Amino acid sequence: MTLQRIHTFRSRITILTGGLLLSLSLVLVTSSYYVASTRLSNASGEYLVGISQSISNMLTANLIEREREIILLSKRLSLYQSDNLSELQQTIDQIKNSYKHYAWIGFANADGVVLASSDGLLKGADVSQRPWFINGRSGPFIGDLHKALLLESLLPKPEDGSAIRFVDFSAPVINEDGKLEGVVATHANWLWAKEVLSSSFTEASKTKEIDMYIVNNDGDVLYPDNHLGDISVPTTLPKDGQFESLIWQDGKDYLTSTAFVDSPESTHLGWRIVVRQPVAIAMSTVNELHKLLLTLGIISTLFCMILAYRLAGMLSFPLERLAGTAKRIQQGDKNVTFQEDNQLHEVTSLSRSLQDMMLSLLDREQTLLQLNSTLEAKVQSRTAQLEATNQSLKAIVRQDRLTQVYNRLALDEELIKHYELARESGNQFAIIMVDADHFKKINDQYGHTIGDKVLKRMAAVLKNLVDNSGIVARFGGEEFTVLLPNTDVENAQKMAEILREHIEKTEMADGLYITASFGVAMYSADDDHYEQVLNRADAALYKAKETGRNKVVFSY
Ligand SMILES: Nc1nc2c(ncn2[C@@H]2O[C@H](COP(=O)(O)OP(=O)(O)OP(=O)(O)O)[C@@H](O)[C@H]2O)c(=O)[nH]1
């Protein structure tokens, strides 16, 4: 997307909507993840607590049951007071057969000598130094888990090859006199604890990677046997019935719960059930939920962005159409109109305003064009008038006021022009100087008014005869000059003679006739200035005057 496209109404709404929804989704996903993970963590922890307490309860019940059994056995004094102890032997055998995890049941006298025992094992042996005997003399006793010593070689090996281990239960046999008759004891095979824990292992527990441990007061792991020695529980464990997230010795984070195994009142074993589950497994559901929510958030954001893009398009389309119309008008198309949008009031209002503005501008443009054309016509008219005035002024400036022929100024301009032309093209021109003879007498005799009339008449004769073949100018006073372009000596002489004749024959005023003298000169390529031609014509005129007047003299 180019920078220009980003700065469109549509793109901005889309990006804004996407950003808001993405932010909202992230907030929702994060908060829901937090709530779900907290709840799931609590639920998982409570689940582990439930397992640990359940196992604890089962073990406690079992310990109490075993202790109760040994206490009951110790109370049956008659069994210990018969001579051959046969009834005791029978009872021991019955009890052993009633509970499969009893590995050994026996009775030792006050000196610690075994007098009766299951299967006769250790009969006659001295057990006075065994903890169960020492502690059992003073009251009911439960011994911590230990390996079989004396019975190790006498009992069948466990199938898994592990060492035989017992939990001892013992109780004193006190006669009616309060004297110690001996100590009766059972060795419960540790398999019973394994059985209890195995029953707690469900398929769900296995798939959830839940591990269960029994640890004693010293923190030693009693169960499971295959982890003995290579695993240790964290030194600080959660309080009874609670759970925590703890780092174990493998460096992994585990949700961990503990439950104390309640020992019978007589003995404090201090066993604890420890149940753990990797936090990653416990939180896997939350992580899946998190991924799902994130995916849904992104999909819904994209979906909403597409919707926003379409919606923004619907909103921006009338504006884009107005912009397009405005552009067409800018390019000179005056036949377009701003279309109204019936759905959006603001756009309709804008469209009408633009239409009104356009009509107003077009109206003003039309007025301006009209004003412009009027102004142009006025300027043209004024220019024409000025040109006419100029022409008129020019003509006036170049005209002799009395005779209406060219004046000296115009004569000089014409001479310069034809002199340049002659120098460029080689075409010759002729100058005829005309001077009225004895004009002073006319003035003197008839007055200046008649003199003026004669001069006007004389100019008119010259002008009529020369016509388009040349120009006539008043040189000054009663003297005229005729300029004949593109001519030769013969034509010039001929024209001078014609002029002389007509002046002579023309009645200049009532009954008044005059003559005039003529001096003719031709342009020469040797001339450096037109005045040289004038001077030669003037000299010829002077000569005509000198030699009798009313004649044409040519300057060679
Ligand atoms: N009425 C009138 N007379 C003029 C005008 N301009 C010059 N004159 C007169 O023309 C006369 C010219 O006289 P001159 O120069 O002596 O020459 P001329 O009398 O014509 O004699 P030649 O030229 O020698 O034949 C003068 O008397 C001027 O006063 C004019 O505009 N009107």
The ligand as an SDF file (V2000), in Angstrom:
LIG
                    3D

 32 34  0  0  0  0  0  0  0  0999 V2000
    0.6450   85.2280  -50.7980 N   0  0  0  0  0  0  0  0  0  0  0  0
    1.7240   84.5930  -50.3790 C   0  0  0  0  0  0  0  0  0  0  0  0
    2.9360   84.9680  -50.7180 N   0  0  0  0  0  0  0  0  0  0  0  0
    4.0590   84.3330  -50.3690 C   0  0  0  0  0  0  0  0  0  0  0  0
    3.9320   83.1950  -49.5650 C   0  0  0  0  0  0  0  0  0  0  0  0
    5.1610   82.7280  -49.3060 N   0  0  0  0  0  0  0  0  0  0  0  0
    6.0400   83.5360  -49.9420 C   0  0  0  0  0  0  0  0  0  0  0  0
    5.3520   84.5400  -50.6100 N   0  0  0  0  0  0  0  0  0  0  0  0
    5.8880   85.5520  -51.3750 C   0  0  0  0  0  0  0  0  0  0  0  0
    6.5620   85.0930  -52.4990 O   0  0  0  0  0  0  0  0  0  0  0  0
    7.4590   86.0580  -52.9300 C   0  0  0  0  0  0  0  0  0  0  0  0
    8.7050   85.5000  -53.4290 C   0  0  0  0  0  0  0  0  0  0  0  0
    9.4510   86.4530  -54.0010 O   0  0  0  0  0  0  0  0  0  0  0  0
   10.9010   86.2570  -54.5110 P   0  0  0  0  0  0  0  0  0  0  0  0
   11.6260   85.3100  -53.6780 O   0  0  0  0  0  0  0  0  0  0  0  0
   11.5430   87.5680  -54.5080 O   0  0  0  0  0  0  0  0  0  0  0  0
   10.7220   85.7420  -55.9690 O   0  0  0  0  0  0  0  0  0  0  0  0
    9.8860   86.1100  -57.2180 P   0  0  0  0  0  0  0  0  0  0  0  0
    9.2110   87.3150  -56.8730 O   0  0  0  0  0  0  0  0  0  0  0  0
    8.8900   84.9630  -57.4050 O   0  0  0  0  0  0  0  0  0  0  0  0
   10.8220   86.1570  -58.2760 O   0  0  0  0  0  0  0  0  0  0  0  0
   11.5890   84.9830  -59.0230 P   0  0  0  0  0  0  0  0  0  0  0  0
   11.4600   83.8520  -58.1800 O   0  0  0  0  0  0  0  0  0  0  0  0
   12.9590   85.4290  -59.1290 O   0  0  0  0  0  0  0  0  0  0  0  0
   10.8340   84.8100  -60.2280 O   0  0  0  0  0  0  0  0  0  0  0  0
    7.6020   86.9900  -51.7230 C   0  0  0  0  0  0  0  0  0  0  0  0
    7.0450   88.2950  -52.0090 O   0  0  0  0  0  0  0  0  0  0  0  0
    6.8620   86.3050  -50.6120 C   0  0  0  0  0  0  0  0  0  0  0  0
    6.2820   87.2770  -49.7590 O   0  0  0  0  0  0  0  0  0  0  0  0
    2.6450   82.7450  -49.1720 C   0  0  0  0  0  0  0  0  0  0  0  0
    2.4470   81.7930  -48.4780 O   0  0  0  0  0  0  0  0  0  0  0  0
    1.6000   83.5220  -49.6390 N   0  0  0  0  0  0  0  0  0  0  0  0
  1  2  1  0
  2  3  2  0
  2 32  1  0
  3  4  1  0
  4  5  2  0
  4  8  1  0
  5  6  1  0
  5 30  1  0
  6  7  2  0
  7  8  1  0
  8  9  1  0
  9 10  1  0
  9 28  1  0
 10 11  1  0
 11 12  1  0
 11 26  1  0
 12 13  1  0
 13 14  1  0
 14 15  2  0
 14 16  1  0
 14 17  1  0
 17 18  1  0
 18 19  2  0
 18 20  1  0
 18 21  1  0
 21 22  1  0
 22 23  2  0
 22 24  1  0
 22 25  1  0
 26 27  1  0
 26 28  1  0
 28 29  1  0
 30 31  2  0
 30 32  1  0
M  END
$$$$
